[in-house]
């Protein structure tokens, strides 16, 4: 929790003014200009508390599942979370904590793990530190379908938050001032626009020399961009879960009851690993009469629990605008989640919402109801969709959309499920949504989504035996790969890239299938083995850099001259091959696990079907 920080507009304004007090501060780049001479800085001061007020409202104010329709602030709910770098070194994000600013950073976490609140805590501590000027940008609010760059993004951000400026003022500012930009939610950008977003993020670093921190879910395009230092959010320990429960619940007796419940129930204790699941556990605990089978059981009771909790806590029955029951409202909400999921939208206007709820009421046979009444009942009873600004609305958390979309699929008949999965084979499926589908309808998930991929990948021989990759397959896959230089560290390589196309063993398919059957990170992928070598042997590479020099060539994508073909690199470091062999061994294990998990779910369904058939036959035989 916060030591001395009090989040008020005057407090934020005071931090901004403090930037201009010392012309020799770290804030100014190696230029002769003084901060107070910059037009944008003076505009920030002239806006008085406007910019600070908007930061408080847009960045440091929250609605949570527990808080319902009441605003809470960062300093009221923040619990220090832990992140770890590729070397497994841990950092607790607490008061006075900021990350190194010499390289772009990618912060990775699963749905509901606390990426956004961690980013906002680091942003606040950056304001406190006064070593650079920070901005916080929500990537979902940017239209990457247009030709837009960093200058336009910052200009719009400032104008929207009450600061008068133009693009030239923004250019002057970031050219002369050390700037750090926190970009939140790369995974919320539509897939077709992500490559453009990556280019904008690279522009921040290579063209404007702005330090950036960007959050994303695992395995997005950003995770594969060379030059980014990766930090992963750690899952919560039991000690963390208990502390958050006690911090979140005012009634000490109730909080201790929940702590003891977790202590006595192994599955509950082992499954609650993220902050969002703690919130859902608190809200739904009264509905958990038995041990749930998986995480989706928490979400299953969420809608009805919120509808009950909202009025129970106020000791009265809220007069609703529509005549729909809780079950019918939940059906409408499920349809709304599915439609917005298919549209790849996580925020929307009121007109968008009304159009979808009109479809939803027709779908459940309630045409006489007003769609606006249904929308307002769902929003005000559950707060699962909240206002985000004056005209926009968004889910209180993306995992809510994932769960109810998966629930809509699971409740559909087999024909419509097949239609859905046949169409989705062409698109990228997010891991969290896929996990929900696996839990809610495992047989359909495996038979309609996983089975076609297994068939397409040719992992089986004609006689039905698994086909495993060899070391020669991996060498062929990597034969045209190049090692990428770290632009900020001389004599260090920090990435690898290879040029498609490639006609050989489907290595990427192993990673994908492993992720979507076991829902674990891959053990040692085809590129990871080389990255592991680069990480482990940095000193040896630096010591022998002179031997590599004759093989260095320009890397035209980054305009550096230290790129090197992997085959040339291995002339000096043949021990890379041992890392490749370890990767092959891991892949054999991954294929075995994929096939075993697939077969288990298919056989389980077949056994259940056979059991049902035998039961029916015995019943009819006795008549």
ZAMARGU-4260 file (C-alpha; in steps of 0.2 Angstrom, whole numbers, plus 5000, padded with zeros to 4 digits):
<rodrens>
0) 5000/5000/5000 | 5005/5018/4998 | 5016/5026/5011 | 5013/5045/5009 | 5004/5047/4993
5) 4987/5055/4993 | 4979/5055/4976 | 4972/5072/4973 | 4973/5084/4958 | 4984/5096/4968
10) 4996/5082/4972 | 4998/5077/4954 | 4999/5096/4948 | 5013/5098/4961 | 5023/5084/4954
15) 5021/5091/4936 | 5027/5108/4943 | 5042/5100/4952 | 5048/5094/4935 | 5053/5112/4931
20) 5062/5117/4947 | 5079/5110/4942 | 5085/5113/4924 | 5099/5101/4927 | 5088/5086/4932
25) 5088/5069/4923 | 5072/5075/4915 | 5081/5085/4902 | 5090/5076/4888 | 5108/5081/4883
30) 5102/5098/4876 | 5104/5116/4881 | 5086/5120/4882 | 5077/5122/4898 | 5061/5113/4902
35) 5052/5130/4906 | 5055/5136/4888 | 5045/5122/4880 | 5028/5127/4874 | 5020/5110/4880
40) 5027/5111/4897 | 5019/5128/4899 | 5003/5122/4892 | 5003/5109/4906 | 5005/5122/4919
45) 4992/5133/4912 | 4979/5119/4912 | 4981/5120/4931 | 4971/5106/4938 | 4962/5100/4922
50) 4976/5088/4917 | 4978/5082/4934 | 4959/5080/4937 | 4958/5070/4921 | 4972/5059/4926
55) 4964/5055/4943 | 4947/5051/4934 | 4954/5041/4919 | 4969/5032/4926 | 4968/5031/4945
60) 4949/5029/4947 | 4942/5011/4946 | 4926/5001/4947 | 4929/4983/4953 | 4917/4968/4954
65) 4917/4970/4973 | 4915/4989/4973 | 4900/4988/4961 | 4893/5006/4957 | 4905/5015/4969
70) 4922/5023/4963 | 4938/5017/4971 | 4955/5024/4969 | 4972/5016/4966 | 4979/5019/4984
75) 4963/5011/4991 | 4964/4994/4982 | 4982/4992/4976 | 4991/4977/4983 | 5010/4975/4978
80) 5012/4962/4964 | 5028/4954/4959 | 5036/4953/4942 | 5051/4943/4936 | 5063/4945/4922
85) 5069/4932/4910 | 5083/4928/4923 | 5069/4924/4936 | 5074/4939/4946 | 5059/4946/4956
90) 5054/4964/4958 | 5039/4969/4970 | 5030/4984/4962 | 5027/4995/4978 | 5031/5012/4984
95) 5046/5020/4975 | 5048/5005/4963 | 5051/5009/4945 | 5059/4998/4931 | 5076/5002/4922
100) 5073/5014/4908 | 5087/5009/4896 | 5077/4998/4886 | 5059/4995/4880 | 5049/4983/4892
105) 5035/4971/4888 | 5025/4967/4904 | 5016/4950/4902 | 5002/4943/4912 | 4986/4932/4909
110) 4968/4938/4910 | 4964/4946/4927 | 4982/4945/4933 | 4984/4963/4937 | 4993/4970/4922
115) 4983/4987/4921 | 4984/4991/4940 | 5003/4987/4940 | 5006/4998/4925 | 4996/5012/4934
120) 5006/5010/4950 | 5022/5011/4940 | 5016/5026/4931 | 5012/5035/4948 | 5029/5030/4955
125) 5037/5037/4939 | 5028/5054/4942 | 5035/5053/4960 | 5052/5050/4955 | 5054/5065/4943
130) 5068/5056/4933 | 5057/5057/4917 | 5040/5064/4911 | 5028/5049/4910 | 5012/5047/4900
135) 4999/5033/4902 | 4990/5028/4886 | 4976/5015/4884 | 4980/5006/4867 | 4962/5001/4865
140) 4957/5019/4863 | 4968/5021/4848 | 4962/5018/4830 | 4977/5009/4822 | 4967/5007/4806
145) 4972/5025/4802 | 4990/5031/4798 | 4994/5037/4815 | 5011/5039/4824 | 5017/5043/4841
150) 5016/5062/4839 | 4997/5060/4834 | 4994/5049/4849 | 5002/5060/4862 | 4994/5076/4854
155) 4976/5068/4855 | 4980/5062/4873 | 4984/5079/4879 | 4970/5088/4870 | 4958/5075/4877
160) 4964/5079/4894 | 4963/5097/4894 | 4980/5103/4888 | 4981/5115/4873 | 4995/5110/4861
165) 4999/5105/4843 | 5010/5092/4835 | 5025/5103/4834 | 5024/5106/4853 | 5024/5088/4856
170) 5039/5085/4844 | 5049/5098/4853 | 5044/5091/4870 | 5049/5073/4867 | 5065/5078/4858
175) 5071/5088/4873 | 5064/5079/4888 | 5066/5061/4894 | 5049/5053/4892 | 5043/5036/4897
180) 5026/5030/4890 | 5016/5017/4898 | 5005/5008/4884 | 4992/4997/4892 | 4983/4983/4883
185) 4992/4978/4867 | 4981/4962/4867 | 4965/4973/4866 | 4970/4979/4849 | 4961/4970/4834
190) 4972/4957/4826 | 4973/4965/4809 | 4980/4982/4817 | 4993/4974/4828 | 5007/4975/4816
195) 5004/4994/4814 | 5004/4995/4833 | 5021/4986/4834 | 5028/4999/4821 | 5022/5013/4832
200) 5030/5006/4847 | 5046/5003/4838 | 5045/5021/4832 | 5045/5027/4850 | 5061/5018/4853
205) 5071/5020/4837 | 5066/5036/4831 | 5060/5047/4846 | 5071/5038/4859 | 5057/5037/4871
210) 5057/5023/4884 | 5041/5013/4884 | 5033/5000/4895 | 5019/4990/4886 | 5007/4977/4894
215) 5000/4962/4885 | 4993/4944/4887 | 5005/4930/4883 | 5010/4925/4865 | 5004/4941/4856
220) 5014/4948/4842 | 5023/4960/4854 | 5030/4946/4864 | 5041/4941/4849 | 5048/4958/4845
225) 5067/4958/4847 | 5074/4971/4858 | 5060/4971/4872 | 5065/4966/4889 | 5051/4954/4895
230) 5044/4954/4913 | 5031/4942/4918 | 5018/4945/4932 | 5020/4931/4945 | 5005/4922/4951
235) 4998/4925/4968 | 5005/4915/4983 | 4993/4909/4996 | 5000/4922/5008 | 4995/4936/4995
240) 4978/4929/4993 | 4974/4929/5011 | 4981/4947/5013 | 4970/4953/4998 | 4955/4945/5006
245) 4958/4954/5022 | 4961/4970/5013 | 4946/4969/5002 | 4933/4964/5015 | 4929/4976/5029
250) 4920/4964/5040 | 4934/4954/5049 | 4923/4939/5053 | 4918/4937/5035 | 4936/4939/5029
255) 4942/4925/5041 | 4928/4914/5036 | 4934/4915/5018 | 4952/4913/5023 | 4948/4897/5032
260) 4937/4891/5018 | 4952/4892/5006 | 4963/4884/5019 | 4952/4868/5020 | 4948/4866/5002
265) 4963/4861/4991 | 4955/4864/4974 | 4950/4882/4979 | 4967/4886/4987 | 4976/4879/4971
270) 4965/4888/4958 | 4964/4906/4965 | 4981/4913/4957 | 4975/4930/4951 | 4967/4946/4958
275) 4951/4944/4947 | 4948/4927/4953 | 4949/4933/4971 | 4936/4946/4967 | 4925/4933/4959
280) 4927/4921/4974 | 4922/4935/4986 | 4906/4938/4976 | 4901/4921/4972 | 4907/4912/4988
285) 4889/4910/4995 | 4885/4900/4979 | 4899/4888/4980 | 4891/4874/4990 | 4904/4861/4984
290) 4921/4861/4977 | 4921/4868/4959 | 4929/4858/4945 | 4938/4872/4937 | 4940/4891/4936
295) 4924/4893/4925 | 4914/4888/4940 | 4918/4905/4948 | 4911/4914/4933 | 4896/4903/4932
300) 4888/4911/4948 | 4894/4928/4945 | 4879/4936/4936 | 4866/4930/4949 | 4877/4933/4964
305) 4880/4951/4958 | 4861/4954/4955 | 4858/4947/4973 | 4872/4956/4981 | 4868/4973/4974
310) 4851/4974/4982 | 4855/4963/4997 | 4868/4975/5003 | 4856/4989/5002 | 4842/4979/5011
315) 4829/4983/4998 | 4823/4977/4981 | 4828/4989/4967 | 4814/4993/4955 | 4819/4987/4938
320) 4816/4995/4921 | 4812/4979/4912 | 4801/4964/4916 | 4815/4951/4913 | 4820/4939/4926
325) 4838/4937/4932 | 4839/4922/4921 | 4833/4931/4905 | 4844/4946/4909 | 4859/4934/4910
330) 4854/4927/4893 | 4853/4944/4885 | 4870/4948/4893 | 4878/4932/4886 | 4872/4936/4869
335) 4879/4953/4871 | 4896/4946/4876 | 4896/4934/4861 | 4892/4947/4848 | 4905/4960/4854
340) 4917/4946/4855 | 4914/4941/4837 | 4915/4960/4833 | 4932/4961/4842 | 4926/4975/4853
345) 4929/4978/4871 | 4922/4995/4872 | 4907/5003/4863 | 4895/5017/4862 | 4877/5017/4869
350) 4871/5015/4851 | 4882/4999/4849 | 4875/4992/4865 | 4856/4996/4861 | 4858/4988/4843
355) 4865/4972/4851 | 4852/4971/4865 | 4838/4973/4852 | 4845/4957/4844 | 4846/4949/4861
360) 4828/4952/4866 | 4822/4946/4850 | 4833/4930/4852 | 4825/4926/4868 | 4807/4930/4862
365) 4805/4946/4872 | 4802/4958/4858 | 4790/4969/4868 | 4804/4974/4880 | 4814/4990/4877
370) 4832/4987/4874 | 4837/5002/4884 | 4828/4995/4899 | 4837/4979/4897 | 4854/4987/4895
375) 4852/4999/4910 | 4846/4984/4921 | 4861/4974/4917 | 4873/4989/4920 | 4866/4995/4936
380) 4862/4978/4944 | 4879/4969/4940 | 4891/4983/4935 | 4899/4970/4923 | 4898/4984/4910
385) 4903/5001/4915 | 4904/5019/4908 | 4921/5023/4902 | 4921/5042/4899 | 4905/5051/4894
390) 4900/5041/4878 | 4909/5025/4879 | 4906/5009/4889 | 4917/4994/4892 | 4918/4977/4902
395) 4924/4979/4919 | 4936/4965/4914 | 4940/4957/4897 | 4939/4940/4905 | 4920/4943/4908
400) 4917/4944/4889 | 4928/4928/4887 | 4918/4918/4899 | 4901/4923/4893 | 4905/4921/4875
405) 4912/4903/4878 | 4896/4900/4888 | 4885/4905/4873 | 4895/4893/4862 | 4894/4879/4875
410) 4875/4881/4876 | 4873/4881/4857 | 4868/4864/4848 | 4882/4854/4841 | 4878/4860/4823
415) 4880/4878/4828 | 4896/4874/4838 | 4903/4866/4822 | 4899/4881/4812 | 4907/4892/4825
420) 4923/4882/4826 | 4924/4879/4807 | 4924/4898/4805 | 4936/4901/4819 | 4950/4889/4812
425) 4954/4904/4801 | 4957/4916/4815 | 4968/4918/4830 | 4960/4912/4846 | 4964/4920/4863
430) 4971/4908/4876 | 4959/4913/4890 | 4943/4911/4879 | 4950/4894/4873 | 4952/4889/4891
435) 4934/4894/4895 | 4928/4884/4880 | 4938/4868/4885 | 4931/4869/4903 | 4913/4872/4897
440) 4911/4860/4883 | 4927/4849/4882 | 4921/4836/4869 | 4916/4849/4857 | 4931/4859/4860
445) 4943/4844/4856 | 4933/4836/4842 | 4929/4853/4833 | 4944/4864/4836 | 4959/4853/4841
450) 4955/4838/4830 | 4956/4847/4814 | 4972/4855/4819 | 4980/4838/4823 | 4974/4831/4806
455) 4981/4846/4797 | 4998/4845/4806 | 5001/4827/4800 | 5007/4822/4818 | 5002/4804/4814
460) 5009/4791/4802 | 4998/4781/4791 | 4998/4767/4804 | 4993/4779/4818 | 5010/4782/4827
465) 5016/4799/4832 | 5028/4808/4821 | 5042/4817/4830 | 5054/4830/4824 | 5073/4827/4823
470) 5088/4838/4826 | 5090/4838/4807 | 5072/4845/4805 | 5076/4859/4817 | 5093/4863/4809
475) 5083/4865/4792 | 5070/4876/4800 | 5084/4887/4807 | 5096/4887/4792 | 5091/4905/4786
480) 5089/4912/4804 | 5098/4928/4809 | 5103/4934/4826 | 5097/4952/4830 | 5108/4964/4839
485) 5103/4973/4855 | 5103/4991/4850 | 5107/4997/4868 | 5121/4985/4872 | 5136/4983/4862
490) 5142/4965/4857 | 5126/4957/4863 | 5113/4948/4853 | 5095/4948/4860 | 5084/4941/4847
495) 5082/4929/4832 | 5072/4930/4816 | 5069/4919/4802 | 5062/4922/4784 | 5047/4912/4779
500) 5042/4902/4769 | 5047/4885/4776 | 5043/4868/4770 | 5046/4856/4783 | 5040/4850/4801
505) 5027/4861/4808 | 5036/4867/4823 | 5024/4882/4827 | 5010/4870/4827 | 5017/4860/4842
510) 5018/4877/4852 | 5000/4881/4847 | 4993/4864/4851 | 5002/4863/4867 | 4996/4880/4872
515) 4978/4876/4868 | 4977/4858/4875 | 4988/4859/4891 | 4987/4878/4893 | 5005/4879/4898
520) 5020/4889/4891 | 5030/4879/4879 | 5045/4870/4886 | 5058/4874/4873 | 5052/4880/4856
525) 5062/4881/4840 | 5068/4899/4842 | 5068/4898/4861 | 5083/4886/4861 | 5094/4899/4853
530) 5087/4913/4864 | 5092/4903/4879 | 5109/4901/4872 | 5111/4920/4869 | 5104/4923/4887
535) 5116/4910/4896 | 5132/4914/4886 | 5132/4933/4885 | 5149/4935/4893 | 5157/4922/4881
540) 5149/4930/4866 | 5156/4947/4871 | 5173/4939/4874 | 5174/4931/4857 | 5165/4945/4847
545) 5181/4948/4837 | 5179/4931/4829 | 5161/4935/4824 | 5166/4952/4816 | 5170/4945/4798
550) 5152/4938/4798 | 5142/4953/4803 | 5131/4961/4790 | 5118/4975/4790 | 5101/4971/4797
555) 5090/4982/4786 | 5075/4981/4797 | 5083/4990/4811 | 5097/4999/4802 | 5110/4991/4813
560) 5126/4982/4806 | 5128/4968/4819 | 5116/4955/4812 | 5123/4938/4809 | 5117/4922/4801
565) 5115/4908/4814 | 5125/4896/4803 | 5140/4908/4804 | 5137/4911/4822 | 5138/4892/4825
570) 5156/4892/4818 | 5162/4901/4833 | 5149/4893/4845 | 5145/4875/4840 | 5138/4872/4857
575) 5122/4879/4851 | 5118/4862/4845 | 5116/4855/4862 | 5103/4868/4866 | 5094/4862/4850
580) 5095/4844/4855 | 5087/4849/4872 | 5073/4858/4862 | 5070/4842/4852 | 5069/4831/4867
585) 5056/4844/4875 | 5046/4844/4859 | 5044/4825/4859 | 5037/4827/4877 | 5026/4840/4872
590) 5019/4830/4857 | 5016/4815/4869 | 5006/4827/4881 | 4996/4834/4867 | 4990/4817/4861
595) 4987/4810/4878 | 4976/4825/4883 | 4967/4825/4867 | 4963/4806/4869 | 4958/4808/4887
600) 4944/4820/4883 | 4938/4811/4867 | 4938/4794/4876 | 4929/4802/4891 | 4915/4808/4880
605) 4914/4791/4871 | 4913/4782/4888 | 4899/4793/4894 | 4890/4790/4878 | 4892/4772/4880
610) 4886/4772/4898 | 4870/4782/4893 | 4867/4770/4879 | 4868/4755/4891 | 4857/4763/4904
615) 4843/4766/4891 | 4845/4748/4884 | 4843/4741/4902 | 4828/4752/4906 | 4819/4748/4890
620) 4823/4729/4892 | 4814/4729/4909 | 4798/4736/4902
</rodrens>
